[in-house]
Amino acid sequence: MPVARLLVPLVSLALVPAAAAGLGAARASSVPVQAAGTPVLVAVRAHHHRTFDRVVFQYRGGLPAGRHARYVHRLVADASGDPVPIAGQAVLRVRMARAQAHSVTGVPTVPTRTAYPWPNVMSGVVAGDFEGVVSYGLGVARRTPFHVFTLHDPSRVVVDVRAAFPTSNRHVWFTDQQRVADGTPPFVVPRVRPVIPSRPAVGLLDRLFAGVLATERADSLRFVRSGATGYRLRSLRHGIARVELTGGCRRGPGPVTVADELMPTLRSLASVQWVKIYSPSGRTAHPSGRSDSIPACLAP
């Protein structure tokens, strides 16, 4: 089996906030022209093995001519250069040249944004499908070594990300849209995610902002972001977790906001009794005292 292997050195990486849907990625993906003979990305799959998480990019029409991956400080959309939000503490960008991720009519052939339940790889985002280059971001819980290789029959680009570290299963709360439609509380329900024990609050928030799995989406679960593209954990002491939303903050028409998901998610930790949520401008209704608090942008 022919194997092309790429080893990359570790690079320093700043903290990457957890994320919501990125307009830049969608804009860069809408390419209505298909070049003759260009391999087309038709599936992206991820699985966990004993010591690593494997992400497989499957192509129709052969392999991309170039395959390159590296850690980046932030994910940006090809063409526009706009930042693309992605959940995780590090971002691994995979670029595949002479390739595309759309049909002849310009319809995307893979989901723009996907959540994964594996120890390290938690999110995947299409960051570009422009001028014969497909860019894909992988949000990971920890920056670890990785390698890239190819497989044939079918044509696949494979990225193995090291995941040989312990995790513990914890609950993250998401919105059940069927319960909301039926008017049957509780409107938010827990789902299990792996979290690195040394930083459980950050791990839980990352998993929350990564969103629901494909199987959970089929069961009517959603992450209500309320306009937020990410978060910043201000502090966690004296039983109070202080979290600042980033990107935006607005209450939608339904009964659920991001606060209804975020508060029980953090209170699942024994060290958290109250949660104070701040707007992107740094405001919350009750910044002092032992109580929960939300900003005006999430108030009824």
Backbone as numpy.savetxt, mean C-alpha at the origin, in Angstrom:
# Nx Ny Nz CAx CAy CAz Cx Cy Cz
16.90 -23.89 -16.94 16.05 -22.69 -16.94 16.93 -21.44 -16.94
16.81 -20.59 -17.98 17.65 -19.39 -18.00 17.25 -18.46 -16.87
18.21 -17.98 -16.16 17.95 -17.07 -15.05 18.88 -15.88 -15.15
18.26 -14.67 -15.16 19.05 -13.45 -15.11 18.90 -12.87 -13.73
19.98 -12.74 -12.98 19.90 -12.33 -11.58 20.49 -10.95 -11.39
19.80 -10.16 -10.57 20.26 -8.81 -10.27 20.34 -8.64 -8.78
21.51 -8.35 -8.26 21.70 -8.06 -6.84 21.92 -6.58 -6.68
21.28 -5.97 -5.69 21.43 -4.54 -5.48 21.88 -4.29 -4.06
22.72 -3.29 -3.83 23.14 -2.96 -2.47 22.04 -2.24 -1.75
22.07 -2.32 -0.44 21.13 -1.58 0.37 21.49 -0.10 0.31
20.47 0.72 0.31 20.67 2.16 0.32 19.88 2.74 1.47
20.30 3.91 1.93 19.57 4.55 3.02 18.23 5.00 2.52
17.19 4.88 3.37 15.83 5.19 2.96 15.10 5.89 4.08
14.48 7.01 3.76 13.70 7.74 4.75 12.38 7.03 4.98
11.75 7.32 6.09 10.45 6.76 6.43 9.44 7.15 5.38
8.68 6.16 4.90 7.66 6.42 3.90 6.31 6.32 4.55
5.47 7.39 4.53 4.18 7.31 5.16 3.25 6.36 4.43
2.31 5.76 5.18 1.31 4.92 4.57 0.44 5.74 3.67
-0.36 5.08 2.78 -0.86 5.83 1.67 -2.24 5.44 1.22
-2.75 6.31 0.36 -4.02 6.11 -0.29 -3.81 6.16 -1.78
-4.92 6.19 -2.55 -4.83 6.14 -4.01 -4.14 7.37 -4.55
-3.31 7.20 -5.57 -2.53 8.30 -6.12 -3.02 8.70 -7.49
-3.35 9.98 -7.68 -3.80 10.47 -8.96 -2.69 10.41 -9.99
-1.45 10.64 -9.55 -0.33 10.61 -10.48 -0.19 9.26 -11.14
-0.38 8.18 -10.38 -0.24 6.85 -10.95 -1.30 6.59 -11.99
-2.52 7.03 -11.70 -3.60 6.81 -12.65 -3.35 7.59 -13.93
-2.86 8.81 -13.81 -2.62 9.64 -14.98 -1.51 9.03 -15.84
-0.47 8.51 -15.21 0.64 7.95 -15.97 0.28 6.62 -16.61
-0.80 5.97 -16.13 -1.15 4.66 -16.64 -2.03 4.71 -17.87
-2.61 5.86 -18.19 -3.58 5.93 -19.26 -2.88 6.21 -20.59
-2.26 5.16 -21.15 -1.57 5.28 -22.43 -2.38 4.53 -23.47
-3.00 5.20 -24.45 -3.94 4.55 -25.35 -3.30 3.90 -26.56
-1.97 3.81 -26.61 -1.31 3.26 -27.79 -0.54 2.00 -27.40
-0.71 0.94 -28.18 0.02 -0.29 -27.93 1.04 -0.51 -29.03
2.31 -0.56 -28.67 3.36 -0.78 -29.65 3.36 -2.24 -30.08
3.54 -2.48 -31.37 3.53 -3.83 -31.90 4.66 -4.64 -31.28
4.32 -5.84 -30.82 5.33 -6.73 -30.27 5.77 -6.41 -28.86
5.16 -5.44 -28.19 5.54 -5.09 -26.83 4.91 -6.06 -25.84
5.69 -6.67 -24.94 5.10 -7.54 -23.92 4.10 -6.79 -23.05
3.01 -7.45 -22.71 1.94 -6.84 -21.93 1.86 -7.51 -20.56
1.91 -6.70 -19.50 1.75 -7.21 -18.14 0.30 -7.62 -17.94
0.07 -8.88 -17.62 -1.29 -9.39 -17.51 -1.66 -9.82 -16.09
-0.68 -9.95 -15.20 -1.00 -10.35 -13.82 0.16 -10.01 -12.90
-0.19 -9.66 -11.67 0.81 -9.47 -10.61 0.34 -10.29 -9.42
1.18 -11.21 -8.97 0.84 -12.08 -7.85 1.93 -12.01 -6.79
1.54 -12.25 -5.54 2.52 -12.26 -4.46 2.22 -13.43 -3.53
3.28 -14.06 -3.03 3.15 -15.19 -2.12 4.28 -15.14 -1.10
4.06 -15.77 0.04 5.10 -15.85 1.06 5.71 -17.24 1.06
7.04 -17.28 1.07 7.78 -18.51 1.25 8.47 -18.45 2.62
9.20 -19.43 2.97 9.68 -19.55 4.35 10.51 -18.35 4.80
11.36 -17.83 3.94 12.24 -16.73 4.33 12.12 -15.50 3.44
11.18 -15.50 2.53 11.04 -14.36 1.63 9.62 -14.26 1.09
9.28 -13.06 0.63 8.03 -12.82 -0.09 8.37 -12.73 -1.57
7.58 -13.39 -2.39 7.83 -13.41 -3.84 6.72 -12.66 -4.57
7.12 -11.71 -5.42 6.17 -10.98 -6.27 6.48 -11.37 -7.72
5.44 -11.80 -8.45 5.59 -12.28 -9.81 4.82 -11.38 -10.77
5.53 -10.85 -11.77 4.92 -10.06 -12.83 4.85 -10.95 -14.08
3.64 -11.32 -14.47 3.48 -12.22 -15.60 3.15 -11.42 -16.86
3.83 -11.77 -17.97 3.69 -11.05 -19.23 3.15 -11.97 -20.33
2.45 -11.34 -21.25 2.05 -11.99 -22.50 2.87 -11.37 -23.63
3.45 -12.22 -24.49 4.22 -11.70 -25.60 5.70 -11.56 -25.32
6.22 -12.32 -24.36 7.65 -12.29 -24.07 7.98 -11.50 -22.83
9.27 -11.36 -22.57 9.76 -10.66 -21.38 10.13 -9.21 -21.71
10.01 -8.30 -20.75 10.54 -6.94 -20.96 12.03 -7.00 -21.24
12.50 -6.11 -22.09 13.92 -6.11 -22.45 14.80 -5.73 -21.27
14.31 -4.88 -20.39 15.08 -4.44 -19.23 14.31 -4.65 -17.95
14.99 -5.10 -16.90 14.37 -5.28 -15.59 15.32 -4.72 -14.55
14.84 -3.78 -13.77 15.70 -3.14 -12.77 14.87 -2.81 -11.54
15.45 -3.01 -10.37 14.75 -2.70 -9.11 15.71 -2.02 -8.15
15.19 -1.09 -7.37 16.00 -0.45 -6.33 15.07 0.20 -5.31
15.59 0.41 -4.11 14.84 1.15 -3.11 14.92 2.64 -3.42
13.78 3.32 -3.22 13.72 4.75 -3.48 13.18 5.46 -2.25
13.52 6.76 -2.13 13.04 7.55 -1.00 11.54 7.80 -1.08
11.06 7.93 -2.31 9.61 8.07 -2.51 9.28 7.59 -3.90
8.05 7.15 -4.08 7.57 6.67 -5.36 6.98 7.85 -6.13
7.39 8.02 -7.39 6.85 9.09 -8.22 6.30 8.50 -9.50
5.31 9.17 -10.07 4.68 8.72 -11.30 5.55 9.06 -12.50
5.71 8.10 -13.39 6.42 8.38 -14.64 5.64 9.44 -15.42
6.37 10.24 -16.16 5.83 11.32 -16.98 5.53 12.55 -16.14
4.59 12.45 -15.16 4.20 13.63 -14.40 5.21 13.98 -13.31
5.86 12.98 -12.72 6.76 13.23 -11.59 6.04 13.48 -10.29
4.70 13.31 -10.27 3.94 13.51 -9.04 4.22 12.38 -8.06
4.23 12.67 -6.75 4.41 11.61 -5.77 3.22 10.65 -5.79
3.50 9.37 -5.64 2.47 8.34 -5.61 2.45 7.74 -4.21
1.39 7.95 -3.44 1.34 7.38 -2.09 1.37 5.86 -2.11
2.07 5.30 -1.15 2.15 3.84 -1.03 2.42 3.50 0.43
1.75 2.48 0.93 1.88 2.09 2.32 3.15 1.29 2.54
3.84 1.54 3.64 5.02 0.78 4.00 6.11 1.66 4.56
7.09 1.02 5.18 8.23 1.74 5.74 9.39 1.87 4.75
9.29 1.23 3.61 10.28 1.37 2.54 9.57 1.08 1.23
10.13 1.61 0.14 9.53 1.43 -1.18 10.57 0.83 -2.12
10.24 -0.29 -2.71 11.06 -0.93 -3.72 10.41 -0.68 -5.08
11.12 0.06 -5.94 10.57 0.36 -7.26 11.12 -0.63 -8.28
10.22 -1.24 -9.05 10.58 -2.17 -10.10 10.23 -1.53 -11.44
11.24 -1.38 -12.32 11.01 -0.80 -13.64 11.30 -1.84 -14.71
10.36 -1.97 -15.64 10.47 -2.96 -16.70 10.34 -2.25 -18.04
11.42 -2.29 -18.84 11.47 -1.55 -20.09 11.04 -2.42 -21.26
10.54 -1.75 -22.29 9.89 -2.38 -23.43 8.77 -3.29 -22.93
7.84 -2.63 -22.26 6.72 -3.34 -21.67 5.56 -2.36 -21.52
4.38 -2.89 -21.31 3.22 -2.04 -21.06 2.23 -2.79 -20.19
1.33 -2.01 -19.57 0.33 -2.59 -18.67 -1.06 -2.12 -19.05
-1.33 -2.05 -20.37 -2.63 -1.64 -20.87 -2.93 -2.38 -22.16
-4.20 -2.42 -22.50 -4.64 -3.08 -23.73 -4.55 -2.12 -24.91
-4.95 -2.58 -26.08 -4.92 -1.73 -27.28 -5.85 -0.54 -27.15
-6.87 -0.64 -26.30 -7.80 0.47 -26.09 -7.41 1.35 -24.92
-6.27 1.03 -24.27 -5.80 1.86 -23.16 -6.30 1.43 -21.81
-7.03 0.30 -21.74 -7.56 -0.17 -20.46 -6.44 -0.86 -19.67
-6.24 -0.51 -18.39 -5.21 -1.18 -17.59 -5.43 -2.68 -17.52
-4.37 -3.44 -17.62 -4.46 -4.89 -17.61 -4.19 -5.49 -16.23
-3.78 -4.67 -15.26 -3.60 -5.12 -13.88 -4.17 -4.04 -12.96
-4.57 -4.41 -11.75 -5.08 -3.40 -10.81 -4.03 -2.32 -10.52
-4.48 -1.09 -10.37 -3.57 0.02 -10.08 -2.98 -0.09 -8.68
-3.75 -0.64 -7.75 -3.33 -0.66 -6.34 -3.80 -1.96 -5.71
-2.89 -2.64 -5.00 -3.20 -3.94 -4.40 -2.60 -4.03 -3.00
-3.33 -4.63 -2.07 -2.81 -4.90 -0.73 -2.47 -6.38 -0.61
-1.40 -6.67 0.14 -0.96 -8.05 0.33 -0.86 -8.35 1.83
-1.11 -9.60 2.25 -1.08 -9.95 3.67 0.22 -10.60 4.12
1.34 -10.36 3.40 2.56 -11.09 3.69 3.44 -10.35 4.69
4.39 -11.02 5.31 5.18 -10.38 6.39 5.89 -9.11 5.97
6.45 -9.06 4.76 7.19 -7.88 4.34 6.45 -7.09 3.27
6.07 -7.71 2.18 5.37 -7.01 1.10 3.92 -6.80 1.49
3.52 -5.53 1.62 2.16 -5.23 2.06 1.33 -4.50 1.00
1.98 -3.85 0.02 1.21 -3.10 -0.97 1.96 -3.04 -2.29
1.20 -2.95 -3.37 1.76 -2.79 -4.70 0.99 -1.73 -5.45
1.70 -0.84 -6.15 1.08 0.28 -6.84 1.72 0.46 -8.21
0.90 0.58 -9.25 1.41 0.94 -10.57 1.77 2.42 -10.54
3.04 2.73 -10.77 3.50 4.12 -10.74 3.74 4.66 -12.14
3.66 3.83 -13.15 3.86 4.32 -14.50 3.64 3.25 -15.54
3.06 3.66 -16.66 2.86 2.82 -17.83 2.98 3.78 -19.00
4.22 4.19 -19.30 4.44 5.35 -20.16 5.63 5.10 -21.08
5.41 5.30 -22.37 6.47 5.20 -23.38 7.26 3.90 -23.27
6.52 2.80 -23.11 7.15 1.49 -23.11 7.85 1.10 -21.83
7.57 1.79 -20.74 8.17 1.45 -19.45 7.06 1.28 -18.42
7.06 0.16 -17.72 6.13 -0.09 -16.62 6.89 0.06 -15.31
6.40 0.93 -14.44 6.99 1.12 -13.11 6.00 0.64 -12.06
6.50 -0.11 -11.10 5.64 -0.69 -10.07 6.32 -0.50 -8.72
5.59 0.00 -7.75 6.13 0.18 -6.41 5.66 -0.92 -5.47
6.58 -1.43 -4.68 6.25 -2.40 -3.64 6.49 -1.75 -2.29
5.45 -1.63 -1.48 5.58 -1.12 -0.13 5.89 -2.26 0.82
6.96 -2.12 1.59 7.40 -3.21 2.46 7.48 -2.74 3.91
7.38 -3.70 4.81 7.45 -3.40 6.24 8.86 -3.10 6.69
9.85 -3.67 6.01 11.25 -3.49 6.40 12.12 -3.56 5.14
13.08 -2.66 5.02 13.99 -2.67 3.88 14.99 -3.81 4.06
14.89 -4.80 3.19 15.72 -5.99 3.27 16.31 -6.28 1.89
17.32 -7.13 1.80 17.87 -7.49 0.50 16.83 -8.17 -0.39
17.02 -8.10 -1.68 16.10 -8.70 -2.64 16.90 -9.11 -3.86
16.30 -9.91 -4.72 16.90 -10.18 -6.02 15.81 -10.37 -7.07
16.19 -10.10 -8.31 15.27 -10.12 -9.44 15.76 -11.15 -10.44
14.86 -11.97 -10.97 15.23 -12.91 -12.02 14.01 -13.16 -12.92
14.21 -13.91 -13.97 13.13 -14.16 -14.92 12.84 -15.65 -15.05
11.63 -15.96 -15.43 11.20 -17.32 -15.72 10.45 -17.32 -17.05
10.35 -18.50 -17.66 9.71 -18.61 -18.97 8.57 -19.63 -18.92
7.70 -19.52 -19.93 6.57 -20.46 -20.11 5.68 -20.57 -18.87
4.97 -19.52 -18.47 4.86 -18.22 -19.14 5.99 -17.26 -18.74
6.06 -16.13 -19.46 7.10 -15.13 -19.21 6.81 -14.40 -17.91
7.80 -14.40 -17.01 7.61 -13.78 -15.70 8.88 -13.06 -15.25
8.67 -11.89 -14.64 9.72 -11.20 -13.90 9.42 -11.43 -12.42
10.40 -11.95 -11.68 10.18 -12.35 -10.29 11.06 -11.51 -9.38
10.46 -11.01 -8.30 11.18 -10.25 -7.29 11.02 -10.96 -5.95
12.11 -11.44 -5.40 12.10 -12.07 -4.07 12.63 -11.06 -3.05
11.81 -10.77 -2.05 12.18 -9.80 -1.01 12.34 -10.56 0.31
13.49 -10.41 0.92 13.78 -11.13 2.16 12.75 -10.83 3.23
12.27 -11.87 3.90 11.26 -11.69 4.95 11.52 -12.65 6.10
12.79 -12.80 6.47 13.17 -13.73 7.53 13.20 -13.02 8.87
12.08 -12.50 9.30 11.97 -11.86 10.61 10.62 -12.20 11.21
10.52 -12.15 12.54 9.26 -12.55 13.19 8.18 -11.49 13.04
6.95 -11.95 12.98 5.78 -11.06 12.99 4.74 -11.65 13.93
3.82 -10.82 14.35 2.70 -11.29 15.15 1.40 -10.85 14.48
0.39 -11.68 14.58 -0.89 -11.36 13.96 -1.69 -10.41 14.84
-2.15 -9.32 14.23 -2.96 -8.33 14.94 -4.15 -7.93 14.07
-5.09 -7.25 14.71 -6.32 -6.88 14.00 -6.27 -5.44 13.49
-6.75 -5.29 12.26 -6.93 -3.98 11.64 -8.40 -3.88 11.25
-9.01 -2.72 11.51 -10.44 -2.55 11.26 -10.71 -1.86 9.93
-11.64 -2.45 9.15 -12.06 -1.88 7.88 -13.58 -1.74 7.86
-14.08 -0.96 6.90 -15.51 -0.70 6.79 -16.20 -1.81 6.00
-17.31 -2.31 6.54 -18.14 -3.30 5.86 -19.26 -2.54 5.15
-19.12 -2.38 3.84 -20.09 -1.59 3.09 -21.49 -2.22 3.08
-21.57 -3.54 3.18 -22.88 -4.17 3.22 -23.60 -3.83 4.52
-22.87 -3.81 5.63 -23.48 -3.42 6.90 -23.92 -1.96 6.86
-23.10 -1.11 6.23 -23.47 0.30 6.10 -24.75 0.43 5.28
-24.83 -0.29 4.16 -26.01 -0.22 3.30 -27.25 -0.74 4.01
-27.07 -1.77 4.85 -28.21 -2.34 5.58 -28.55 -1.55 6.84
-27.66 -0.63 7.24 -27.86 0.11 8.48 -27.73 -0.77 9.70
-26.81 -1.75 9.63 -26.64 -2.71 10.71 -25.27 -2.57 11.33
-25.15 -1.86 12.47 -23.85 -1.77 13.14 -23.43 -3.13 13.68
-22.13 -3.33 13.95 -21.03 -2.37 13.75 -20.66 -2.25 12.27
-20.29 -1.04 11.88 -19.96 -0.78 10.49 -18.50 -1.10 10.16
-17.66 -1.27 11.18 -16.26 -1.63 10.95 -16.00 -3.00 11.57
-15.19 -3.80 10.89 -14.92 -5.17 11.32 -13.42 -5.44 11.28
-12.92 -6.32 12.14 -11.47 -6.59 12.18 -11.05 -7.65 11.16
-9.81 -7.47 10.68 -9.17 -8.47 9.84 -7.72 -8.62 10.30
-7.17 -9.80 10.16 -5.84 -10.11 10.68 -4.76 -9.68 9.69
-3.69 -9.08 10.24 -2.52 -8.72 9.45 -1.25 -9.03 10.25
-0.15 -9.40 9.58 1.12 -9.61 10.28 1.80 -8.27 10.56
2.32 -8.11 11.76 2.95 -6.85 12.17 4.27 -7.18 12.87
5.30 -6.39 12.60 6.58 -6.57 13.28 6.42 -6.16 14.74
6.72 -7.04 15.71 6.44 -6.77 17.12 7.14 -5.54 17.69
8.29 -5.16 17.17 9.04 -4.05 17.76 8.39 -2.69 17.53
7.56 -2.56 16.50 6.88 -1.29 16.22 5.43 -1.58 15.84
4.63 -2.07 16.77 3.28 -2.51 16.42 2.35 -1.39 15.96
2.46 -0.19 16.55 1.56 0.89 16.15 1.80 1.30 14.70
3.08 1.47 14.35 3.41 1.81 12.96 2.98 0.69 12.03
3.22 -0.55 12.43 2.82 -1.68 11.60 1.33 -1.72 11.36
0.53 -1.47 12.40 -0.91 -1.47 12.25 -1.38 -0.34 11.32
-0.81 0.84 11.48 -1.21 1.97 10.63 -0.82 1.72 9.18
0.37 1.16 8.96 0.77 0.83 7.60 -0.21 -0.15 6.96
-0.58 -1.17 7.70 -1.50 -2.18 7.17 -2.88 -1.58 6.92
-3.30 -0.67 7.78 -4.59 -0.01 7.57 -4.58 0.77 6.26
-3.53 1.59 6.07 -3.48 2.42 4.88 -3.12 1.64 3.62
-2.62 0.42 3.77 -2.44 -0.43 2.59 -3.78 -0.84 2.01
-4.82 -0.88 2.85 -6.16 -1.18 2.36 -6.52 -2.64 2.45
-7.64 -2.98 1.84 -8.19 -4.34 1.94 -7.60 -5.24 0.85
-7.57 -6.53 1.14 -7.13 -7.52 0.16 -8.20 -7.71 -0.91
-7.81 -8.32 -2.02 -8.77 -8.56 -3.10 -9.93 -9.43 -2.62
-9.63 -10.44 -1.80 -10.69 -11.31 -1.28 -11.62 -10.56 -0.34
-11.07 -9.62 0.43 -11.89 -8.83 1.35 -12.76 -7.83 0.58
-12.22 -7.29 -0.50 -13.00 -6.38 -1.34 -14.21 -7.10 -1.92
-14.01 -8.36 -2.30 -15.13 -9.15 -2.81 -16.20 -9.37 -1.75
-15.81 -9.27 -0.48 -16.76 -9.42 0.64 -17.29 -8.08 1.12
-17.16 -7.03 0.29 -17.73 -5.70 0.55 -16.94 -4.88 1.57
-15.71 -5.28 1.88 -14.90 -4.48 2.79 -14.17 -3.39 2.01
-14.02 -2.23 2.65 -13.31 -1.11 2.06 -12.54 -0.38 3.16
-11.51 0.35 2.76 -10.85 1.28 3.67 -11.36 2.68 3.33
-12.08 3.29 4.25 -12.58 4.66 4.07 -11.46 5.60 4.49
-10.87 6.29 3.53 -9.68 7.11 3.78 -10.00 8.53 4.21
-11.21 8.98 3.91 -11.63 10.35 4.26 -10.65 11.40 3.69
-10.13 11.12 2.51 -9.24 12.07 1.85 -7.79 11.98 2.25
-7.45 11.18 3.26 -6.06 11.08 3.73 -5.26 10.20 2.78
-4.04 10.61 2.50 -3.14 9.78 1.70 -2.10 9.06 2.56
-2.08 9.36 3.84 -1.14 8.71 4.72 -1.29 9.22 6.14
-0.26 9.01 6.94 -0.33 9.37 8.36 1.06 9.71 8.86
1.10 10.35 10.02 2.34 10.54 10.78 2.03 10.26 12.24
2.73 9.28 12.82 2.52 8.96 14.23 3.29 9.98 15.05
2.57 10.93 15.67 3.22 11.99 16.46 3.87 11.45 17.71
3.13 10.66 18.44 3.66 10.12 19.69 2.75 9.01 20.20
3.29 8.21 21.11 2.51 7.18 21.79 3.08 7.08 23.21
2.43 7.76 24.13 2.87 7.71 25.53 1.70 8.03 26.44
1.82 7.56 27.67 0.77 7.74 28.71 -0.59 7.24 28.22
-0.58 6.19 27.41 -1.82 5.59 26.94 -2.49 6.33 25.80
-1.87 7.39 25.29 -2.48 8.21 24.24 -1.65 8.10 22.96
-2.31 7.69 21.87 -1.68 7.67 20.56 -2.14 8.91 19.80
-1.18 9.67 19.29 -1.48 10.89 18.52 -1.07 10.65 17.07
-2.04 10.75 16.16 -1.82 10.45 14.75 -2.27 11.63 13.91
-1.39 12.09 13.03 -1.73 13.19 12.13 -1.96 12.63 10.73
-3.10 12.96 10.15 -3.39 12.56 8.78 -2.57 13.41 7.82
-2.20 12.85 6.69 -1.47 13.61 5.68 -2.25 13.57 4.37
-2.01 14.59 3.55 -2.61 14.62 2.23 -3.95 15.30 2.14
-4.86 14.99 3.04 -6.20 15.57 3.01 -7.03 15.06 4.16
-8.19 15.66 4.32 -9.11 15.26 5.40 -10.49 15.79 5.07
-11.44 14.91 4.89 -12.82 15.33 4.62 -13.77 14.20 4.99
-14.93 14.60 5.45 -15.95 13.61 5.80 -16.82 13.33 4.58
-17.02 12.06 4.27 -17.86 11.69 3.14 -19.32 11.65 3.52
-20.15 11.20 2.61 -21.59 11.18 2.87 -22.05 10.07 3.81
-21.25 9.03 3.99 -21.67 7.91 4.82 -21.41 8.14 6.29
-21.78 7.15 7.12 -21.62 7.29 8.57 -20.21 6.99 9.08
-19.32 6.48 8.22 -18.00 6.04 8.65 -16.93 6.99 8.13
-15.95 7.29 8.98 -14.76 8.03 8.56 -13.53 7.21 8.90
-12.38 7.71 8.50 -11.14 7.01 8.81 -10.94 6.89 10.31
-11.52 7.81 11.08 -11.38 7.74 12.54 -12.04 6.48 13.10
-13.15 6.05 12.51 -13.85 4.86 12.99 -13.04 3.59 12.76
-12.12 3.61 11.80 -11.26 2.46 11.55 -9.95 2.58 12.32
-9.43 3.79 12.38 -8.13 4.02 13.00 -8.17 3.82 14.51
-9.22 4.29 15.17 -9.26 4.20 16.63 -9.29 2.77 17.15
-10.18 1.89 16.68 -10.13 0.52 17.21 -8.87 -0.23 16.80
-8.30 0.13 15.65 -7.06 -0.51 15.22 -5.94 -0.23 16.22
-5.78 1.02 16.63 -4.74 1.36 17.59 -5.09 0.92 19.00
-6.37 0.95 19.36 -6.76 0.53 20.71 -6.65 -0.98 20.89
-6.38 -1.71 19.83 -6.14 -3.15 19.99 -4.81 -3.40 20.69
-3.96 -2.35 20.78 -2.70 -2.45 21.51 -2.95 -2.18 23.00
-2.35 -2.98 23.86 -2.53 -2.80 25.30 -2.02 -1.45 25.77
-1.07 -0.87 25.06 -0.48 0.41 25.46 -1.31 1.61 25.05
-2.40 1.40 24.32 -3.21 2.52 23.82 -4.61 2.46 24.42
-4.99 3.54 25.10 -6.34 3.68 25.63 -7.14 4.75 24.89
-6.45 5.78 24.45 -7.13 6.87 23.74 -6.36 7.21 22.47
-7.12 7.70 21.48 -6.51 8.05 20.20 -6.93 9.46 19.83
-5.96 10.30 19.57 -6.22 11.67 19.13 -5.76 11.80 17.68
-6.70 12.13 16.80 -6.42 12.25 15.38 -6.36 13.72 15.01
-5.29 14.09 14.31 -5.07 15.48 13.91 -5.28 15.63 12.40
-5.71 16.80 12.00 -5.84 17.12 10.58 -4.46 17.33 9.99
-4.33 17.39 8.65 -3.02 17.68 8.05 -2.44 19.03 8.48
-3.29 19.94 8.94 -2.80 21.23 9.44 -2.44 21.18 10.91
-2.55 19.99 11.54 -2.11 19.81 12.92 -3.14 20.17 13.97
-4.42 20.11 13.63 -5.47 20.48 14.59 -6.34 19.28 14.95
-6.80 19.28 16.21 -7.76 18.30 16.68 -8.65 18.97 17.72
-9.83 18.42 17.95 -10.81 19.09 18.82 -10.34 19.17 20.27
-9.75 18.10 20.79 -9.36 18.06 22.20 -7.92 17.57 22.32
-6.95 18.43 22.09 -5.55 18.00 22.11 -5.05 17.58 23.49
-5.68 18.07 24.55 -5.24 17.75 25.91 -6.23 16.79 26.56
-5.76 16.12 27.62 -6.65 15.27 28.41 -6.70 13.85 27.91
-7.17 13.00 28.78 -7.28 11.58 28.46 -8.64 11.30 27.83
-8.69 11.45 26.53 -9.92 11.25 25.77 -9.57 11.07 24.31
-10.49 10.50 23.56 -10.34 10.46 22.12 -10.61 11.84 21.55
-10.10 12.08 20.34 -10.31 13.38 19.70 -10.19 13.23 18.18
-11.03 13.97 17.47 -10.96 14.00 16.02 -10.90 15.46 15.57
-10.41 15.73 14.37 -10.38 17.12 13.88 -11.73 17.52 13.32
-11.91 18.81 13.12 -13.19 19.34 12.60 -13.52 18.76 11.24
-12.52 18.43 10.43 -12.77 17.92 9.08 -13.41 16.54 9.09
-13.41 15.84 10.22 -14.07 14.54 10.32 -15.34 14.58 11.16
-15.65 15.76 11.70 -16.82 15.88 12.59 -18.12 15.80 11.79
-19.18 15.27 12.40 -20.49 15.20 11.71 -21.02 16.58 11.39
